[in-house]
């Protein structure tokens, strides 16, 4: 058995440590240490105490102080963590099925996996489960066992706040502890390997797989919306936005007789609490910029507070933070103001490579065309399908939840529509429903289109449409400051 400390003395340890994932192994130890070599197909080396543990993942070779990693397909990850992507270990087609093995490496990977999976898929992963063990005299004890299970998926849930993907299903392979047909749920997090067998493979799945395994810039944008005694911090990535923290503090406005106001003390205490929350929750090496937004002067006041603090204490980390600040006026400190920030021209220069910018722009275009010429746009399943059958769609706007929440036949119809739009020279925009732009599109039934030419619809009340009166109820969720069609939720324009 090889001692973990001896292994760490190896000069190539740092390189080795970079290419493997940290985690808990299955308990197997390194073998064949006399030859100083380990050759295993699909193996992962991790550290468990002082023992080097091997777990299935890829082909790793340790020989005379050198470490070589060879995998069926391995996508490079930068050391600084700014350009990362999901690892695709292998993929192959067998009997009209697509089989692939993936390793999640960051939060966005869980989101991509959520959209890659569908009900009916077979998923294999390492998991733990409570099992009953007989201890004699008809007595049983409960213990937690680690095992590999294969499930036929029946339900998929994604929790963006806790970065957790839950995949439930029935066991389909013999196991010593779980019978075939029994239910189990995988809790999939970051740095976990899963194997997927998909029977229904289409080009939307193919594009999603390529998107999550190709090199891309996943740097996050921080949005700190601040007002008197209230602050909300959001992180914006390619596919998600989420509330990281909120700070609420009562600010007393009563003045003292001298110039040292109680109000100023409370404001400074509030700013200090916000700054400490930034330190605790934000990775400033990864983040691109931090937008300071809000309706009043408090965003500017907070910036001066940070600047003065760095001048007085000469703290390097504060100096690094203030260089990333960008101040933009918004109408509120809530998530509805995120679109205002994305629409700002200064902000667009910072996040030009993020697809959410193009999604906001095309949604703005949809609203503007609707205001001027209602016949050149349509929304709702039936109208968009009819427009597609007439080859009239110039831009198709559709949320990923449309593909996720439908049966196989309905999904095939949507995939066919996407292919038809592309063949006739149209563009397709697939919105993430975890972004505010996706939420707004969902208020339009999740599918809409900008048309090349007007199309006559015989029955506007056909199944799949929504009445315009029903759409107006969503306006309260998107209170903005720009001109928008009165029937639709407002889009926000920063001024």
VENDA-V339778 format. One record per residue. N is the residue number from 1. RES is the residue in three letters. PHI is phi as a letter, one per 30 degrees, with the letter a starting at -180 (none if undefined). OMEGA is omega in whole degrees, 0 to 359 (NA if undefined). D_CENTER is the distance of its C-alpha to the mean C-alpha in Angstrom with 1 decimal. Layout:
BEGIN
N/RES/PHI/OMEGA/D_CENTER, N/RES/PHI/OMEGA/D_CENTER
END
This chain:
BEGIN
1/UNK/none/185/40.5, 2/UNK/c/179/38.9, 3/UNK/d/183/38.5, 4/UNK/d/181/35.1, 5/UNK/d/177/36.8, 6/UNK/d/181/39.0, 7/UNK/d/182/36.0, 8/UNK/d/178/34.3, 9/UNK/d/180/37.6, 10/UNK/e/181/36.9, 11/UNK/d/180/36.4, 12/UNK/c/183/33.5, 13/UNK/e/183/31.7, 14/UNK/d/178/29.2, 15/UNK/d/180/28.4, 16/UNK/d/182/28.2, 17/UNK/d/180/25.9, 18/UNK/d/188/23.5, 19/UNK/c/177/23.2, 20/UNK/c/180/22.8, 21/UNK/c/176/20.3, 22/UNK/d/181/21.5, 23/UNK/l/178/21.8, 24/UNK/c/182/24.6, 25/UNK/d/183/26.7, 26/UNK/d/179/28.7, 27/UNK/j/178/31.9, 28/UNK/d/182/33.4, 29/UNK/c/177/35.1, 30/UNK/d/180/35.8, 31/UNK/c/178/38.9, 32/UNK/h/183/41.6, 33/UNK/d/177/41.6, 34/UNK/d/179/45.2, 35/UNK/d/181/44.1, 36/UNK/i/189/41.2, 37/UNK/b/172/39.0, 38/UNK/b/176/36.3, 39/UNK/b/178/35.4, 40/UNK/b/175/33.0, 41/UNK/d/179/31.0, 42/UNK/h/179/27.3, 43/UNK/b/179/27.7, 44/UNK/b/179/25.6, 45/UNK/c/177/27.6, 46/UNK/b/181/26.5, 47/UNK/c/179/28.7, 48/UNK/b/188/29.9, 49/UNK/i/177/32.5, 50/UNK/c/183/35.0, 51/UNK/c/174/34.4, 52/UNK/d/187/32.5, 53/UNK/c/179/30.7, 54/UNK/c/180/29.9, 55/UNK/b/185/27.1, 56/UNK/e/172/26.3, 57/UNK/a/183/23.8, 58/UNK/a/180/25.7, 59/UNK/c/182/29.2, 60/UNK/c/180/30.0, 61/UNK/b/177/33.5, 62/UNK/c/185/35.0, 63/UNK/b/175/38.5, 64/UNK/h/174/40.7, 65/UNK/i/178/38.2, 66/UNK/c/178/36.0, 67/UNK/b/178/32.6, 68/UNK/b/178/31.5, 69/UNK/c/178/28.3, 70/UNK/b/179/28.4, 71/UNK/b/181/25.8, 72/UNK/e/172/25.9, 73/UNK/a/184/23.0, 74/UNK/b/180/21.3, 75/UNK/c/187/19.0, 76/UNK/d/176/19.9, 77/UNK/c/180/17.9, 78/UNK/d/182/19.3, 79/UNK/d/184/20.8, 80/UNK/d/174/19.4, 81/UNK/i/182/15.7, 82/UNK/d/179/15.0, 83/UNK/c/183/14.7, 84/UNK/b/179/12.9, 85/UNK/a/179/11.8, 86/UNK/d/178/11.9, 87/UNK/d/173/15.6, 88/UNK/c/183/17.5, 89/UNK/d/175/20.7, 90/UNK/a/170/22.5, 91/UNK/b/180/22.6, 92/UNK/a/178/25.8, 93/UNK/c/178/27.3, 94/UNK/b/175/29.9, 95/UNK/h/178/31.8, 96/UNK/i/176/29.4, 97/UNK/c/174/26.5, 98/UNK/c/180/23.6, 99/UNK/c/181/23.1, 100/UNK/b/177/20.4, 101/UNK/b/186/19.4, 102/UNK/b/172/16.0, 103/UNK/b/178/14.9, 104/UNK/d/184/11.4, 105/UNK/b/179/11.5, 106/UNK/a/187/8.4, 107/UNK/d/181/5.3, 108/UNK/d/179/3.3, 109/UNK/d/178/6.4, 110/UNK/d/177/6.3, 111/UNK/d/178/4.3, 112/UNK/d/180/6.8, 113/UNK/d/177/9.3, 114/UNK/e/180/9.1, 115/UNK/d/179/10.2, 116/UNK/d/181/12.5, 117/UNK/d/175/14.4, 118/UNK/b/179/17.0, 119/UNK/d/182/20.0, 120/UNK/j/176/22.8, 121/UNK/d/173/21.0, 122/UNK/c/184/22.4, 123/UNK/b/178/20.1, 124/UNK/c/182/21.8, 125/UNK/a/177/20.5, 126/UNK/d/186/22.2, 127/UNK/b/175/22.5, 128/UNK/b/184/25.0, 129/UNK/a/175/27.1, 130/UNK/d/178/30.2, 131/UNK/b/179/33.3, 132/UNK/c/182/36.9, 133/UNK/b/180/39.6, 134/UNK/d/181/43.3, 135/UNK/c/178/45.3, 136/UNK/j/179/48.7, 137/UNK/h/180/50.9, 138/UNK/h/176/48.3, 139/UNK/c/182/46.0, 140/UNK/b/175/42.3, 141/UNK/c/179/39.8, 142/UNK/c/176/36.1, 143/UNK/b/179/34.0, 144/UNK/c/181/30.5, 145/UNK/c/174/30.3, 146/UNK/c/186/27.7, 147/UNK/a/173/27.6, 148/UNK/c/180/25.9, 149/UNK/b/174/25.4, 150/UNK/c/183/24.8, 151/UNK/c/167/23.6, 152/UNK/c/192/23.9, 153/UNK/d/176/20.8, 154/UNK/c/182/21.8, 155/UNK/a/180/18.8, 156/UNK/b/178/15.0, 157/UNK/b/179/13.1, 158/UNK/b/178/9.6, 159/UNK/c/183/9.8, 160/UNK/d/181/7.0, 161/UNK/d/182/10.0, 162/UNK/c/179/11.2, 163/UNK/h/185/8.3, 164/UNK/b/177/10.5, 165/UNK/c/181/10.8, 166/UNK/c/181/14.4, 167/UNK/b/182/16.3, 168/UNK/c/179/19.9, 169/UNK/l/180/22.8, 170/UNK/c/177/26.4, 171/UNK/d/183/27.7, 172/UNK/c/180/29.2, 173/UNK/b/180/30.8, 174/UNK/e/179/33.7, 175/UNK/b/182/33.0, 176/UNK/d/187/35.5, 177/UNK/c/182/33.7, 178/UNK/b/181/31.8, 179/UNK/d/175/33.8, 180/UNK/d/181/32.7, 181/UNK/j/178/31.4, 182/UNK/d/181/30.3, 183/UNK/d/175/26.9, 184/UNK/a/178/24.3, 185/UNK/b/173/20.6, 186/UNK/d/168/18.3, 187/UNK/c/186/16.0, 188/UNK/c/178/13.6, 189/UNK/c/180/12.1, 190/UNK/d/181/11.6, 191/UNK/i/176/14.7, 192/UNK/b/181/15.7, 193/UNK/c/175/17.4, 194/UNK/b/176/17.6, 195/UNK/c/183/19.9, 196/UNK/b/173/19.3, 197/UNK/c/182/22.3, 198/UNK/c/177/21.7, 199/UNK/d/182/24.8, 200/UNK/c/183/23.5, 201/UNK/c/179/22.2, 202/UNK/b/187/21.9, 203/UNK/d/175/20.9, 204/UNK/d/174/17.6, 205/UNK/d/181/16.5, 206/UNK/d/179/18.1, 207/UNK/d/179/16.3, 208/UNK/d/178/12.8, 209/UNK/d/179/14.2, 210/UNK/d/181/15.6, 211/UNK/d/185/12.5, 212/UNK/d/179/10.5, 213/UNK/c/175/13.8, 214/UNK/c/182/15.3, 215/UNK/d/178/15.5, 216/UNK/a/179/13.4, 217/UNK/d/183/13.2, 218/UNK/c/178/9.9, 219/UNK/e/183/12.0, 220/UNK/c/173/10.8, 221/UNK/c/178/13.1, 222/UNK/c/178/14.6, 223/UNK/b/179/16.3, 224/UNK/c/179/19.2, 225/UNK/c/191/21.1, 226/UNK/b/177/24.5, 227/UNK/b/183/27.7, 228/UNK/d/177/30.8, 229/UNK/i/181/29.7, 230/UNK/b/178/26.2, 231/UNK/b/176/22.9, 232/UNK/b/181/19.3, 233/UNK/c/178/16.6, 234/UNK/b/171/13.2, 235/UNK/c/182/10.5, 236/UNK/c/176/9.2, 237/UNK/c/180/6.9, 238/UNK/e/190/7.2, 239/UNK/b/186/4.8, 240/UNK/b/160/4.5, 241/UNK/b/182/7.7, 242/UNK/b/178/9.2, 243/UNK/d/184/12.8, 244/UNK/d/177/13.5, 245/UNK/a/174/17.3, 246/UNK/b/178/20.2, 247/UNK/b/178/23.8, 248/UNK/b/184/26.8, 249/UNK/b/178/30.3, 250/UNK/d/180/33.7, 251/UNK/c/177/35.4, 252/UNK/d/184/39.2, 253/UNK/c/179/40.9, 254/UNK/d/183/44.4, 255/UNK/c/172/46.1, 256/UNK/d/183/48.4, 257/UNK/d/176/51.9, 258/UNK/d/186/51.1, 259/UNK/d/179/48.4, 260/UNK/d/188/46.0, 261/UNK/d/174/44.2, 262/UNK/d/178/42.5, 263/UNK/e/181/39.9, 264/UNK/d/179/39.1, 265/UNK/d/181/38.8, 266/UNK/d/178/36.3, 267/UNK/d/180/34.2, 268/UNK/d/177/34.2, 269/UNK/d/177/33.3, 270/UNK/d/179/30.3, 271/UNK/d/179/29.2, 272/UNK/d/179/29.7, 273/UNK/d/177/27.5, 274/UNK/d/181/24.7, 275/UNK/d/178/25.2, 276/UNK/d/177/25.1, 277/UNK/d/176/21.8, 278/UNK/d/179/20.4, 279/UNK/e/187/21.9, 280/UNK/d/190/20.5, 281/UNK/c/187/16.9, 282/UNK/c/173/16.2, 283/UNK/c/188/16.3, 284/UNK/d/176/18.6, 285/UNK/d/183/18.9, 286/UNK/d/189/15.4, 287/UNK/d/182/15.1, 288/UNK/d/179/16.7, 289/UNK/a/177/18.3, 290/UNK/b/179/18.7, 291/UNK/d/173/19.8, 292/UNK/c/183/22.6, 293/UNK/b/179/23.0, 294/UNK/l/184/25.3, 295/UNK/d/185/28.4, 296/UNK/c/183/31.1, 297/UNK/c/187/32.2, 298/UNK/d/177/30.3, 299/UNK/d/177/27.5, 300/UNK/d/180/30.4, 301/UNK/d/178/32.2, 302/UNK/d/178/29.3, 303/UNK/d/178/29.0, 304/UNK/d/177/32.8, 305/UNK/d/179/32.5, 306/UNK/d/181/30.1, 307/UNK/d/180/32.4, 308/UNK/d/179/35.5, 309/UNK/d/179/34.1, 310/UNK/d/179/33.4, 311/UNK/d/183/36.9, 312/UNK/d/185/38.7, 313/UNK/c/180/37.0, 314/UNK/h/181/36.1, 315/UNK/d/184/32.8, 316/UNK/d/183/30.9, 317/UNK/d/177/27.5, 318/UNK/d/177/28.1, 319/UNK/d/179/29.4, 320/UNK/d/181/26.2, 321/UNK/d/187/24.2, 322/UNK/d/176/26.5, 323/UNK/d/183/26.2, 324/UNK/c/184/22.5, 325/UNK/d/174/23.4, 326/UNK/b/185/23.6, 327/UNK/c/180/25.4, 328/UNK/b/179/24.8, 329/UNK/d/177/26.6, 330/UNK/b/183/24.7, 331/UNK/d/181/26.3, 332/UNK/a/178/24.6, 333/UNK/c/182/22.4, 334/UNK/c/190/20.0, 335/UNK/d/179/16.7, 336/UNK/d/180/18.9, 337/UNK/d/180/19.8, 338/UNK/d/178/16.5, 339/UNK/d/177/17.8, 340/UNK/e/182/21.1, 341/UNK/d/181/19.6, 342/UNK/d/180/17.7, 343/UNK/d/181/21.1, 344/UNK/d/184/23.1, 345/UNK/d/179/24.6, 346/UNK/d/180/24.4, 347/UNK/d/181/20.6, 348/UNK/e/179/20.2, 349/UNK/d/180/22.0, 350/UNK/d/188/19.5, 351/UNK/b/182/16.5, 352/UNK/e/185/18.3, 353/UNK/d/181/16.1, 354/UNK/d/185/13.0, 355/UNK/d/179/13.1, 356/UNK/d/178/12.5, 357/UNK/d/179/16.1, 358/UNK/d/179/17.6, 359/UNK/d/177/16.1, 360/UNK/d/181/17.7, 361/UNK/d/182/20.8, 362/UNK/d/177/21.3, 363/UNK/d/174/20.9, 364/UNK/d/179/23.4, 365/UNK/d/178/25.6, 366/UNK/e/182/25.5, 367/UNK/d/181/26.7, 368/UNK/d/179/29.4, 369/UNK/d/178/30.8, 370/UNK/e/182/30.9, 371/UNK/d/183/33.0, 372/UNK/d/185/35.4, 373/UNK/b/186/35.6, 374/UNK/e/183/34.2, 375/UNK/d/182/35.4, 376/UNK/c/176/33.1, 377/UNK/b/173/29.9, 378/UNK/a/180/29.1, 379/UNK/a/184/26.4, 380/UNK/j/187/26.3, 381/UNK/e/186/26.3, 382/UNK/d/182/30.1, 383/UNK/d/181/30.6, 384/UNK/d/177/27.9, 385/UNK/d/180/29.2, 386/UNK/d/179/32.7, 387/UNK/d/178/31.8, 388/UNK/d/180/30.2, 389/UNK/d/178/33.4, 390/UNK/c/183/35.3, 391/UNK/h/186/33.2, 392/UNK/c/187/32.8, 393/UNK/d/175/29.0, 394/UNK/c/178/28.3, 395/UNK/b/178/24.6, 396/UNK/c/179/22.5, 397/UNK/c/185/19.6, 398/UNK/b/180/17.7, 399/UNK/d/180/14.5, 400/UNK/d/179/12.5, 401/UNK/d/176/13.7, 402/UNK/d/179/17.2, 403/UNK/d/187/16.7, 404/UNK/d/191/15.1, 405/UNK/c/179/17.8, 406/UNK/b/180/20.9, 407/UNK/d/186/23.5, 408/UNK/d/182/24.3, 409/UNK/d/180/27.0, 410/UNK/d/178/25.1, 411/UNK/d/179/22.1, 412/UNK/e/179/24.8, 413/UNK/d/178/26.2, 414/UNK/d/178/23.0, 415/UNK/d/178/22.5, 416/UNK/d/178/26.2, 417/UNK/d/179/25.8, 418/UNK/e/179/23.1, 419/UNK/d/181/25.4, 420/UNK/d/180/28.4, 421/UNK/d/180/26.8, 422/UNK/d/181/26.1, 423/UNK/d/182/29.6, 424/UNK/c/174/31.2, 425/UNK/i/179/29.7, 426/UNK/d/178/27.0, 427/UNK/c/181/23.4, 428/UNK/b/178/20.3, 429/UNK/c/179/17.2, 430/UNK/c/185/14.4, 431/UNK/d/171/12.4, 432/UNK/d/180/9.0, 433/UNK/d/173/10.4, 434/UNK/c/174/7.9, 435/UNK/c/179/9.7, 436/UNK/d/178/13.4, 437/UNK/d/177/14.6, 438/UNK/d/177/13.2, 439/UNK/d/179/14.9, 440/UNK/d/178/18.0, 441/UNK/d/176/18.1, 442/UNK/d/177/17.9, 443/UNK/d/173/20.9, 444/UNK/c/181/22.6, 445/UNK/i/177/22.1, 446/UNK/i/180/18.9, 447/UNK/b/180/21.1, 448/UNK/a/182/23.4, 449/UNK/a/168/25.3, 450/UNK/c/190/27.4, 451/UNK/c/175/30.7, 452/UNK/d/181/33.1, 453/UNK/a/181/36.0, 454/UNK/d/179/36.7, 455/UNK/b/179/36.7, 456/UNK/d/179/38.9, 457/UNK/c/185/37.3, 458/UNK/d/185/40.1, 459/UNK/b/182/38.4, 460/UNK/d/179/35.7, 461/UNK/c/181/35.5, 462/UNK/d/180/34.4, 463/UNK/e/180/31.9, 464/UNK/j/178/28.4, 465/UNK/d/170/29.4, 466/UNK/b/178/29.1, 467/UNK/d/182/31.9, 468/UNK/d/179/31.6, 469/UNK/d/181/32.8, 470/UNK/d/183/29.9, 471/UNK/d/185/27.4, 472/UNK/d/181/29.1, 473/UNK/d/180/28.1, 474/UNK/d/184/24.5, 475/UNK/d/182/26.0, 476/UNK/d/180/26.2, 477/UNK/d/184/22.5, 478/UNK/b/181/22.4, 479/UNK/d/186/25.4, 480/UNK/b/184/25.7, 481/UNK/b/179/28.5, 482/UNK/b/177/28.8, 483/UNK/d/179/30.9, 484/UNK/b/176/29.1, 485/UNK/e/185/30.5, 486/UNK/d/182/31.9, 487/UNK/d/188/30.6, 488/UNK/c/175/27.0, 489/UNK/d/185/24.5, 490/UNK/d/165/25.0, 491/UNK/c/189/22.9, 492/UNK/c/180/23.3, 493/UNK/b/179/25.2, 494/UNK/d/178/25.6, 495/UNK/b/NA/29.2
END
